[in-house]
Amino acid sequence: MKTVTLTNVIREECKDKEFVRHFQRELLINEIAKMVIQLRQQAKLTQQELANKAGTTQPVIARLESGTDHRMPSLELLTKLASAANVKLKIVIDKQH
C-alpha cells in the first residue's frame, strides 16, 4: 500500500488553479492570525485591551487570531490594530516561489 502524505496531496491539488487561489488565501489568513497574536503578545495586551484600543470588539480579535474566519481582515482594521499596539503596519508584495 502506497503512503499518501499531505505534501503529495497538496502538490497534486496545486495543479488546479482554483485550488491554488483558495489555498493561498487560507495561508494568508493564517499568517495574519499569527501576526495579530504576536503583535498583541508583544504589546502585552489581552484581546479585550487590544480591541478597546483599536475600536473593535474582543470577538473580532478572537476570530482573527483563530485563523478559522474565512473573511479577509481589512487594511483599515489591520492599521487600527497596529496603531493600538504602537507598531507600524508594513505591507510587502514579493515574488512567488
N, C-alpha and C positions, 0 to 999 in steps of 0.2 A: 504494500500500500504506500502510495506517494504522500509525503508530508506536504501540507499546504500551509504556507506561512502568510501572515498578514502582509508582509512586504511583497510577496508574489501576487497576492490578490490585488493590492493597490497598483502594482506595476501593470497588471493585466487591465484593470479598470481604467487606468490613465490613457488607454488608447481611445477612450470615449471622451470627446471634448466637453460634453455637458457634465460628465462626472468630474473632470478636472476643474471646471469652473466652480462647481459646488464644493469640491474638496478644498480648493484654495481659499474659498470664502470661510469655510469652517476653521481652517488653520489660522486665518487672520483673526477670527473671533476669539479663538483660544489664546492667541498671542496677546491680544488686547486684554483678555481676562487676567493673564499672568502679569502684565504690566500694571494694571489697576491694583492688583493685590500688592505688588512690590511698592508701588507709589504710596499706597495707604500705609503699609507697614513701615516704610522708611520715614514717613511723616509722623509715625507713632499715633495714628488716629484710628478710632473704631469706624465701622461702616456708618454708624449714625453721625459721628462727628464729621466725617468727610462729606456725607450727604448734606448736613446742615450748612457747612461752609460753601458747598457747591450749589446750593439752592435746589436740591433734589431730595429724594426720599431714600431711606435705608433699603427698601426692597429693590430700588433701581441699582444700587451699588451691589447688592447681593446677586442680582441677576447677571450683572456684568462680570462679577468675579467667578460665577459658576461656570461660565463658558458654555452653558447649555441654552442660552437665549439665542434664538436664530435671527434676532434683529441686530443689524449693524449699528453700533453706537454712533451718534452724530459727532461731527467735528466740534460743534458747539458744546456738547456735553463733555467731550474729552478735554476741551480747553478749560471749561469750568473746573473739572477735577484737577487738572494740572495746577491751575491758579490756586485752588483751595489747599493744595499740598505744597505751595510755594516752589513749584518747578516750572520749567518751560516745556511746552509741547513742541516736539520737533517731528516733522514728517519727512520720510526719506523714500524716494522711489528708486528702486535698484533693479538691475537686470535679473531676469530669472535664470536659474542654472540649467 
